[in-house]
Amino acid sequence: MNTANLTREETSRRAADIAVRSYRVEVDLRGAPNSERASFPTRTTVEFSSLSDTTWLDFIGESVESVTVNGTQIPVHYDGARIRLSGLAGENTVTVDAHARYSRSGEGLHRFTDPVDDATYLYTQYEPADARRVFACFEQPDLKGRFTFVVWAPQSWEVLSNQQIALRSGECVTFEQTLPISTYITAIVAGPYHRVDAVWRGPREDGPSEGGDGEDGDGEGGGGEDEGELEVPLGVLCRASLASSLDADDIVRVTRQCMDFYSRAFEYPYPFGKYDQVFVPEYNLGAMENPGCVTFTEAYVFRGTATADQRQRRANTIAHEMAHMWFGDLVTMVWWDDLWLKESFADYMGSLVCAEATEFSDAWVAFANRRKAWAYVQDQLPTTHPVVATIDDLEAAKLNFDGITYAKGASVLKQLVAYVGRDAFFRGAQQYFRDHAFGNTTLDDLLTALSESSGRDLREWSRAWLETTGMSTVSWDGDAIVQTDPRPHRIAIGRYEEAPDGTIERVSRIDVDIDGERTAVDVAPAALVLPNDDDLTYAKVRLDEHSLATVE
């Protein structure tokens, strides 16, 4: 049996039995500069309540030396992926001493030696389930906990985690305790990184205290405890040999613009204290939304003068990852079935924020040309699947990071915003954050919030858009909008005429709800009648003969 492949069924049972209070994670990275050292000591102390007298912790490492349950050392039962716990009480403190391995695959704690100066750089990457390669834990998104990280590292190194440093004494760095977060978004970064500091200041909106989903909050994290200005320290880091190429001014400017937008749109203050952005080597991804310690591929540190397109791509990624601070980190999916939801939301918000808050006002054009085009291709292949996919285990989750999950999901979400109305969408999102802060949700929770804010029943919309494959084709026949593979849409229809200078200009635009194969619409003749103007929905567009002749 492959015990490393966690299933939804067994993690659901464990979540019903276990409530995590806190973790204290201690790792000793002082040996990292010695490439002959393949592993490092790691100690986890986890406090949790349990309804059963047995359970397991997840850990994939070199060895497990000892396991202590409520002060009593028990025999080590470790199969390479799971540590069996027995003799549990209602309330428990479990300590595991082990050795974890440095990684060269980008999973777990990755170690890189800079060929320029032989400096050693470390960073973690966990999604979907690789925190267990660094410390013993309950590796599933719906068992959130408060984390205190303690890191031993060379005294000259920068050492980062999700929270700010509480105490630095010689080679030992202790971080402040986090608010409740999932294991896959915890982070450790260490090495002689070059660092630039800045700050974002903005209004402190009233937010709820911690304790979404009906838990008793303690007043942290929501920002409602003080009136006035919220101050968020910003850090931008890269390896020292790339310092001359780091355009920190541009990165900070975009970061502030994004933070301004989200603080207004979500009416929920940034909940995680600081906001570091670290550009790391040999990264498998574009970026990862670890709260307070976001990691990016150092491909975004441009050698030479950056093009506008390069800068726009970086800005979009910055906006995407920041959206996750609320949608994904503050409120997290129960299981990987809803991976698409957090990624679609962040993809949509990345383009929206770039278009409305940064210099890149044509961000939706880039979205259509890159992301949406990717979705159209993926959705016409034999390998396509519904946006909402059944994810039975971790192996299935790893296969779901694709163009349907990201690009089609974001395109469908853009249609959902048009369908319910932008104001209603953001009111629903605000309520969703207030109701579920620091908790876990499913798609139904978001649809409930949006239904209440918009007055639309979204169950049929969800079935038509999220549980099917393929796309509709929409066209204008002179009297009606005709669609194949019918779904409910809210679209714009644009009328265009030729201007004296030979350009094509829009002279009018109407918004209509369409459903079924034909929807009668009163549109006056024009040189070009464009269904799906402003690209609001996810569909192919077929122009009528007169309109096609105009654009040709």
Secondary structure, 3 states (H helix, E strand, C coil): CCCCCCEHHHHHHHHHHEEEEEEEEEEECCCCCCCCCCEEEEEEEEEEEECCCCEEEECCCCEEEEEEECCEEECCCECCCEEEECCCCCEEEEEEEEEEEEECCCCEEEEEECCCCCCEEEEEECCCCCHHHCCCECCCCCCCEEEEEEEECCCCCEEEECCCEEEEECCEEEECCCCCECHHHCCEEEECEEEEEEEEEEECCCCCCCCCCCCCCCCCCCCCCCCCEEEEEEEEEEEHHHHHHCCHHHHHHHHHHHHHHHHHHHCCCCCCCCEEEEEECCCCCCEECCCCEEEEEHHHCCCCCCCHHHHHHHHHHHHHHHHHCCECCCEEECCHHHHHHHHHHHHHHHHHHHHHHCCCCCHHHHHHHHHHHHHHHHCCCCCCCCCCCCCCEHHHHHCCCCCHHHHHHHHHHHHHHHHHCHHHHHHHHHHHHHHHCCCEECHHHHHHHHHHHHCCCCHHHHHHHHCCCCCEEEEECCCEEEECCCCCEEEEEEEEEECCCCCEEEEEEEEEEECCCEEECCCCCCCEEEEEECCCCCEEEECCHHHHHHHC
